[in-house]
Amino acid sequence: MTTTTGALRITELTAEHAQDVLAIYQLGIDEGNATFETTAPTWEAFDAAKLPRHRHVALDTDGRVLGWIATAEVSDRCAYAGVVEHSVYVHPETRRRGAGDALLKALIASTEAAGIWTIQSGIFPENTASLRLHQQAGFRVIGTRERIGRHHGTWRDVVLIERRSPTIT
């Protein structure tokens, strides 16, 4: 699936995008409020950890990767077959141009088409831009896991968010 919105093109995230996707991931890691991870994985590890469907990149008119979104399985138990966890990263220099919004819309469309009823994620409370972006896309806060993990020697909270599909019952 490829969609075009203004100066953005949303398309499937493939190995062709690996270098740019991992570089954007590392930039998010380096900022300190995106993930507990400290280094981006190899492409092989990233590819193995993410579901093959529901991976998208936002490209500018020159084909440059502006951001990416991907999902992972929450559980292999059949009761959770319609639940995925997602990550979305946008290059710091290209934020506030609509890439995050377009990526979330593409993810919602692809997951609903596949019968997925819940998209969830955990976000550091300091990442207010991500929390706002997700709220605008229909996600809601379901709670905060306090002091859930240590990040660079400091206990961090994680805000749990989810979006329940209104079309899948």
N, C-alpha and C positions, 0 to 999 in steps of 0.2 A: 504494500500500500504506500503510495506517495501522495502527499497533499501539499498544496502551495498556498501560503497565506502571506500576501504582501511580498516582502523581500525574503521570506523564509520558505524553505522547502523541507518537509518532514518526510523521511524515508526510512527504510529498514536499516538498522545498525548491523553492519557486517564486518568481517575481518579487514576489509578495505579501510575501515575507519579506526582500526585498533590503536594506532599510534596517537591520533588526535584524542580519542576517547580516554585513553589512559593518561595522557598529558593533562586533560581537563580534570580528570579524577584527582590527579596528584595536586593540581592547583587548589582544588577544594579541600583536600587533606591539609595542605600547607596553611590554609587560612585558619584552621583549628576549630571550626564550628560545624563541620559537615558530617564527621564520622569518627568512630573510635579507631579506625585504621590509621596507621602511621606511614604506610607506603602503598602506592597503587600496586595491584597484583600484576603478574604477567598476563598477556592476552590469553594464554591457555587456561590459567586459573579463572580469569574473569569469564571467559566463554563457558567453562564448565559449571560455574556457579549461577549463571543467569539462564532463565528459561529461553529456549530458542525463539519462541514467539514473544511478542510484546516488547521488542527492543527497537528503539527509534533514535535517529539523530536529527538535529535541526541544522540545516545547511544554509549559508547565505547565497547570494546570487553567483558568487565565484566558486561555490562548492566547498567552502571552508566550514568545518564543523564548529558550530556555535555551542552545542550542548547535546546531551544524551539522556535517555531514560531507559531503564531495564527493570525486569522483575525477577524475583526468585521465589521458589516454592516455600510456603510457610511450614508445611508438614506433608509427609507422605501418607498420612491417614486419610481415608476416603472422605471423611466428614469435612475436610478442609480443601477438597478438590477445587472449590470455587473461590479460594482466598489466595492472594499473592501479596508479597511485600515488594515495594518498589524503591528505586533510587533515581534521583534526577539531579543532574549537574549542568550548570551553564558556565561557560568561560567568563571569568571576572570582567574582562574587557568588553564583553558583549551583553551584559545583563541589562535588563529594563528595555529590551527591544522586542519582547514577546516570545522568545524562544521557550522559556519555561512553561508559559501558558499553552503554547502550541504543542509542546511535548506531552503535557498532561492530557490535553484533549485527544491527542492521538492514542495515548495509552488507554484512556477511558473507552474510546471507540473500539479499539482492538480487543480489550478484555471483555467488554459487554458482548461483542460479536462471538466470543468464545465461551460465553456462559459464565464468566467469572463474576461473582456477586460482591466481592469485597476486595478493595485495594487498601493496603495499610502501609504504614511506615513509622519510624521513630525519628524525631528531630530534636536536636539540642534546643532548649528554650531560648538561647541567645541568638539563634538563627531566625530572627523575626521576619526577614524577607521570605524565607521558605515557608514559614507558618502562614504568612499572609497570602502567598501564592496559592497554597493548598486550600486555604479557606475559600478563596475566590473560585476555586475549581470544584467546590462542593464537599470538601473534606471537613470532618469535624474532629475536635479534640475529644478523645475518650478517657484521657487520664495522663498522669505524669508518674513515671517510674523514678523515684528519688534515689540519688546516689547509687545508680544501677551499675556503674563501672568507673574505673579509673582511666583517665586520659592525661598522659604526661604528668602523672603523679597526683592529679586532682580528681576528686569524686565529681562525676557529672550526672545530671538528671537528663532524662529523655522524655519528650512529650510524644505520646502515642496518638496517631491520627488514623482515620479510616474514611473511606468513601464507600457507602453501600449503594449498589446500583438500584435505581428506582424501577428499572425495567425487568430485572430478573427476580422472580418470586419463587 
